[in-house]
Amino acid sequence: MEEIYNRIGKDSTVQGPNLVILVTAILIACVGLNMNSVAVIIGAMLISPLMGGIVAIGYGMATYDIQFIKQSVIKLGFQVGFALLASTIYFSLTPISTPSSELIARTSPTIWDVLIALCGGIAGAVGNTRIEKSNVIPGVAIATALMPPLCTAGYGITMHSLNFFGGAIYLFFINGFFIALSSFLIFKILRVPVKDGIGREHFKRQQTLLWIIGILITVPSIYMAYQSVDTNIADAQVKKFISKEADFDTSSIVSYQFDNGILTIDLIGMPLTNTQITNLKKSMKHYSKLDNAELRIVQDNSGDSLNKEQIQQIITQK
């Protein structure tokens, strides 16, 4: 057990090599997010030292060592603050300010992120207790991304965007809390020795605090997951409606958008007749997400004399 304690304490330090690794991980993550490079972002996840401090907090909770928990929280707080500061400076200096898809992807955490963090924390805690070398820790680092959300939050600070900052920080806290919680559970199962002089009252107080924090963090993620599923179902139904119901011989769809209960379709070619539009509106009733939606058709009759192949060529050229 002493070997586990020493290993966790070493992994959570913020001095020497770990500080250098922290700086490089921040810069790599920022560049990867900025350039929309998945490979570079994965590299930042692999070398990020943030996991060590979070697992250390879980270990401190399992041993009821208040001093160790405080030290681990201070170390992690320094890492988080440094990452936010460095990423904010980077994104204020980079000439590329347009948000990439990798940045956007880290602003809407869901219940699935909770499940990933729980499983990752369990794997990470087990990996820390094994003597032999394994690929557990690198795998956990990739699955439970910690550095990219912090750098995304730095982007949000630079852009004065509450959505980017709030969503990314929330994702980081989801990962951090549930990694610490699952680590705590594993260390309890392994019966790590508790610190002397810990009373029953302290145990109950810590248990209550964990339940409260867990609920407060989980509930919003469940709501976001519901919204994500609902949006995906709506997108799938819109695509099916467009391909099945809106396939015309003398006109083609240039673009479409479904937003706030309004389906807007841009057409080129022969204008649709009133009967065709009425039939489209009726067919929307067969799709649950389009049942009460409003249909707006924007028609461009510049292609009246063109056939379908010529219209498709025009669309391709656009």
C-alpha positions in Angstrom: 0.0 0.0 0.0 2.9 2.3 0.7 4.0 1.8 -3.0 0.6 2.9 -4.2 0.8 6.0 -1.9 4.2 7.0 -3.3 3.2 6.4 -6.9 0.1 8.5 -6.6 2.0 11.3 -4.7 4.6 11.3 -7.5 2.1 11.4 -10.3 0.3 14.4 -8.7 3.3 16.6 -8.2 3.5 19.9 -10.2 7.2 20.4 -10.0 10.1 19.4 -12.2 9.3 17.2 -15.2 5.5 17.2 -14.5 5.5 21.0 -14.9 7.4 20.9 -18.2 5.0 18.2 -19.4 2.0 20.3 -18.3 3.2 23.3 -20.4 3.9 21.1 -23.5 0.5 19.4 -23.1 -1.3 22.8 -23.0 0.5 24.0 -26.1 -0.1 20.8 -28.0 -3.8 20.8 -27.1 -4.2 24.4 -28.1 -2.6 23.9 -31.5 -4.6 20.7 -32.1 -7.9 22.4 -31.2 -7.0 25.5 -33.2 -6.0 23.5 -36.3 -8.8 20.9 -35.9 -6.3 18.1 -35.7 -7.6 15.0 -33.8 -4.1 13.3 -33.8 -2.5 16.3 -32.1 -5.3 16.5 -29.5 -4.9 12.8 -28.7 -1.2 13.5 -28.2 -2.0 16.2 -25.7 -4.3 13.8 -23.9 -1.7 11.2 -23.6 1.0 13.4 -22.0 -1.3 15.5 -19.8 -0.4 15.1 -16.1 -3.9 16.2 -14.9 -5.1 12.6 -14.2 -2.5 12.2 -11.4 -4.0 15.0 -9.3 -7.6 13.8 -9.7 -6.7 10.2 -8.8 -4.8 11.6 -5.8 -8.0 13.3 -4.6 -9.9 10.0 -4.9 -7.1 8.3 -2.9 -7.2 11.0 -0.2 -11.0 10.6 0.1 -10.7 6.8 0.4 -8.1 7.1 3.2 -9.9 10.1 4.8 -6.6 12.0 4.8 -7.8 15.6 4.8 -4.3 17.0 4.5 -3.5 14.8 1.5 -6.8 15.9 -0.1 -6.0 19.6 0.5 -2.6 19.2 -1.1 -4.0 17.4 -4.1 -6.7 20.0 -4.6 -4.2 22.8 -4.4 -1.9 21.1 -7.0 -4.8 20.4 -9.3 -6.1 23.9 -8.9 -2.7 25.3 -9.9 -2.6 23.0 -13.0 -6.2 24.1 -14.0 -5.4 27.8 -13.5 -2.2 27.6 -15.4 -3.9 25.7 -18.3 -6.6 28.4 -18.5 -4.1 31.2 -18.4 -1.8 29.7 -21.0 -4.6 28.7 -23.4 -6.1 32.2 -23.1 -2.8 33.7 -24.0 -2.4 31.3 -26.9 -5.8 32.0 -28.4 -5.4 35.7 -28.0 -2.2 35.6 -30.1 -3.2 33.0 -32.7 -4.4 34.5 -36.1 -7.0 31.7 -36.4 -10.0 32.7 -34.3 -12.7 30.7 -36.1 -14.0 27.9 -33.8 -13.1 24.4 -35.1 -15.3 21.4 -34.9 -13.0 20.0 -32.2 -13.6 23.1 -30.1 -17.3 23.0 -30.6 -17.4 19.3 -29.7 -16.3 20.1 -26.1 -19.0 22.5 -25.2 -22.0 20.2 -24.8 -21.3 17.4 -22.3 -23.9 14.7 -21.7 -24.6 11.7 -19.5 -22.4 9.6 -21.7 -19.4 11.8 -20.6 -20.4 10.8 -17.0 -20.3 7.1 -17.9 -17.0 7.4 -19.7 -15.5 9.3 -16.7 -16.7 6.7 -14.3 -15.3 3.8 -16.3 -12.1 5.7 -16.9 -11.7 6.5 -13.2 -12.1 2.8 -12.4 -9.6 1.7 -15.0 -7.2 4.4 -13.9 -7.4 3.5 -10.2 -6.9 -0.2 -11.0 -3.9 0.7 -13.3 -2.3 2.6 -10.5 -2.4 -0.4 -8.2 -0.8 -2.8 -10.7 2.9 -3.5 -10.4 3.5 -4.4 -14.1 3.4 -1.8 -16.9 0.2 -1.6 -19.0 -1.6 0.6 -21.5 -4.4 1.3 -19.0 -3.4 4.9 -18.0 -2.7 6.1 -21.6 -6.1 4.6 -22.7 -7.9 6.4 -19.8 -6.2 9.6 -20.7 -7.6 9.4 -24.2 -11.1 8.3 -23.2 -11.5 10.9 -20.4 -10.2 14.1 -22.0 -9.1 16.6 -19.5 -6.7 19.0 -21.2 -8.8 19.8 -24.3 -11.8 21.0 -22.3 -9.6 23.4 -20.3 -8.0 24.8 -23.4 -11.5 25.2 -24.9 -12.4 27.1 -21.8 -9.4 29.4 -22.5 -10.7 29.9 -26.0 -14.1 30.9 -24.5 -12.3 33.5 -22.3 -10.5 35.0 -25.2 -13.6 35.1 -27.4 -15.8 36.3 -24.4 -18.1 33.4 -25.1 -20.0 32.0 -22.1 -21.1 29.0 -24.2 -17.6 27.9 -24.9 -16.3 28.6 -21.4 -19.2 27.2 -19.5 -19.7 24.1 -21.6 -16.0 23.2 -21.6 -15.5 23.9 -17.8 -18.6 21.8 -17.1 -17.1 18.9 -19.2 -13.9 19.1 -17.3 -15.6 19.0 -13.9 -17.7 16.1 -15.1 -14.6 14.1 -16.0 -12.7 15.3 -12.9 -15.4 14.5 -10.3 -16.4 11.1 -11.6 -12.8 10.0 -12.1 -12.1 11.0 -8.5 -15.3 9.3 -7.4 -14.7 6.0 -9.2 -11.1 6.1 -8.0 -12.4 6.5 -4.4 -14.7 3.5 -4.8 -11.8 1.3 -6.2 -9.5 2.3 -3.4 -12.2 1.4 -0.9 -12.7 -2.0 -2.5 -9.0 -2.6 -2.2 -9.2 -1.6 1.4 -6.4 1.0 1.5 -5.7 1.8 5.1 -7.5 4.9 6.4 -5.8 7.6 8.4 -5.9 7.2 12.2 -8.4 9.1 14.2 -11.2 9.3 11.6 -14.7 9.1 13.2 -18.0 7.8 11.9 -19.3 11.4 11.6 -16.6 12.4 9.2 -17.4 9.4 7.0 -21.1 10.3 6.8 -20.4 13.9 6.1 -18.1 13.0 3.2 -20.6 10.5 1.8 -23.4 13.1 1.9 -21.1 15.6 0.2 -20.3 13.2 -2.6 -24.0 12.4 -3.2 -24.9 16.1 -3.4 -22.0 17.0 -5.8 -22.7 13.9 -7.9 -26.4 14.8 -8.4 -25.7 18.5 -9.1 -23.2 17.5 -11.8 -25.2 14.7 -13.3 -28.6 16.2 -13.7 -27.6 18.9 -16.2 -25.7 16.3 -18.3 -28.9 14.1 -18.5 -30.8 17.1 -19.8 -28.1 17.8 -22.4 -28.1 14.2 -23.4 -31.9 14.3 -23.9 -31.5 17.4 -26.1 -28.7 15.7 -28.1 -30.8 12.6 -28.8 -33.8 14.7 -29.7 -31.7 16.8 -32.1 -30.3 13.7 -33.7 -33.7 12.1 -34.2 -35.0 15.3 -35.7 -32.0 15.5 -38.1 -32.6 11.9 -39.2 -36.3 12.5 -39.9 -35.6 15.7 -41.8 -33.0 13.9 -44.0 -35.5 11.1 -44.6 -38.3 13.5 -45.4 -36.1 15.4 -47.9 -34.9 12.3 -49.7 -38.3 10.5 -49.8 -40.9 13.2 -50.0 -39.0 16.1 -51.7 -37.6 14.4 -54.8 -38.8 16.2 -57.8 -38.1 15.7 -61.5 -38.1 19.4 -62.6 -36.5 21.0 -59.5 -33.8 20.2 -57.0 -33.1 21.1 -53.4 -30.1 23.4 -53.0 -30.1 23.5 -49.2 -32.4 23.0 -46.3 -32.5 23.9 -42.6 -34.6 22.9 -39.6 -34.5 25.4 -36.8 -37.0 26.4 -34.1 -39.8 24.3 -35.6 -39.4 25.7 -39.1 -38.2 23.6 -42.0 -36.8 25.9 -44.8 -36.1 24.4 -48.2 -34.2 26.2 -51.0 -35.2 25.0 -54.5 -33.9 25.7 -58.0 -35.7 24.7 -61.2 -39.4 24.8 -61.9 -41.4 26.3 -59.1 -43.6 23.9 -57.1 -47.3 24.0 -57.6 -49.7 24.7 -54.8 -50.7 21.0 -54.9 -47.1 19.9 -54.5 -46.6 22.2 -51.6 -49.8 21.0 -50.0 -48.8 17.4 -50.4 -45.4 18.1 -48.8 -47.1 19.7 -45.8 -49.4 16.7 -45.5 -46.5 14.2 -45.7 -44.8 16.0 -42.8 -47.5 14.7 -40.5 -46.0 11.2 -40.9 -42.8 12.3 -39.1 -43.1 12.9 -35.3 -40.5 15.7 -35.2 -42.1 17.5 -38.2 -45.7 17.0 -37.3 -46.2 20.5 -35.9 -43.4 22.1 -37.9 -43.8 25.0 -40.4 -42.7 24.5 -44.0 -41.1 27.4 -45.8 -40.1 27.0 -49.5 -37.7 29.4 -51.1 -37.9 28.9 -54.9 -35.6 30.1 -57.6 -37.2 29.9 -61.1 -34.0 30.7 -62.9 -33.7 27.1 -64.0 -37.2 26.8 -65.5 -35.8 25.6 -68.8 -33.2 23.2 -67.4 -33.5 19.5 -67.0 -32.5 17.7 -63.7 -29.0 16.9 -64.8 -28.3 20.5 -65.7 -29.7 21.6 -62.4 -27.4 19.2 -60.5 -24.4 20.6 -62.4 -25.4 24.1 -61.2 -25.7 22.9 -57.6 -22.3 21.2 -57.8 -20.6 24.3 -59.2 -22.1 26.3 -56.2 
